[in-house]
Amino acid sequence: MSEAYFTHTDYQKAIEKLLVYYGFSTWREYWMPIDGEMGRLDVYGSCARSDLCDKTTVAVEISRSSRLEKDINRVYKSRATYGFVLAIKLIEIPPVAGRNIFVVRSLSEFENKLREVLKISEDYPRITPRIIEEVSIPKYNNLDEAFERFNIPVNLRERARKLLLHAYTTCYDLYVDNENWDPSMPAERKYFVVGDKEAFNILHQLDVVDLVRDSPARTYKVYVKDMQIAKIEAERYIDQVEKELEKVINRYGWEVALITVVVQGREWLGIGDEPLFIEPPNEWSSYFAEQKELLNRAIVALGALRPVLKDRYQKFWEDLKRLGLAFSCRGAFTLLPEAAWIMLKFIQDKIAEFIKNERLIRDLASLNMLYNYFPLYIDQDKISRFLETLSRLGLRLDDLEKASHDLYVKGITSRFIKDHPPYIIIYDEKRFKESIIEKIRLLYSQSWQKNN
């Protein structure tokens, strides 16, 4: 098998395995200070076995786009002992600044260069062939190969691709029960066709998809049998719409793009009028506790802006759907999984810039805590969760006291009491919620637009 079948995630996992084999502890989607700012790396490794890697650190970026220079610059600025960029696309490699920065074209080349800089003995076996063999082989290199073989009409090809990406992303119903059917009726009237039956039949005959009964929904939905080919097609499709996606992000703002990624790419539109309490996925965990708090706090602060961003946020999802990067099912939109990492690539510099706004972030995160946790009542479980979250965000009770001061002055609440547990009496819960949102809007108009 070759690397032709590898997706971005496959490369990340392969690099992790390679680094672990050579004595490193590894992290994917790793946030760390890069040249004084927070930045994200595809893979980061820190030596855990001095006999193999001798206190070495490694930063790795997987470059699938023409932004190779930015990827090179990112691993350079990470200050890791060695920086690697795995350039997948066949593009011209620019001159590389820094004697410890390397651009490689394949996993084998990456392993060879890693062995060279670590001075690994030739007696120590190579692992790349085994890693490549562990990736499941799809039935076809891509759908184009299968479509050409069977001379599928062009319009049906596009419909089949859309169905595959939809079923891969979220539920896709092909048939729904006819609730009025009874045994005296013809069998073909037992179900209504609600999906693209012709597109399904093509993929079904290619053995890429099949049907499964969804009893609670009273439907037959499409499921993907060949996940590897679906992932390959997803990345191929993202390559096609990448420039348009970047324009959409620029049109509606990096903030809505980040919220979209952090909510795990799933959204029920039309109900987002309140500050959204969101935290980074576990895999975003930072190596240093202080940085993790900073990232958590920044994203909770961003979630507070949901009422301000609502219109842009919903239009963003509509454009993602128009681009074929988000699909709807039963009232919810879901983002094509492979779209998340490329969105982060586009906005990570904006995230790094935003994280510098410490006072704004602290104020917004504190208001979000007040909105989503108060009144606490005498609920020990809620109080424990509140205190744990406060600690996880690196916030203090002083921050919440400061954020609640205007509410006290307006006569909406009592003073914030920092006893154990802390408490505040809310005289008018409706005005309490409205005033917090009003304060969030004010902070946005005064500070956010000036700094962005």
Helices and strands as residue ranges (DSSP letters): G 3-5, H 8-21, E 24-34, E 37-47, E 57-63, H 68-77, E 82-87, E 101-104, H 107-118, H 128-134, H 143-149, H 154-169, E 173-177, G 187-189, E 191-193, H 197-205, E 209-214, E 219-224, H 227-252, H 254-262, E 266-267, G 282-284, H 289-304, H 306-322, E 326-329, E 332-335, H 339-354, H 358-373, H 380-392, H 397-409, H 429-443, I 444-448, H 449-451
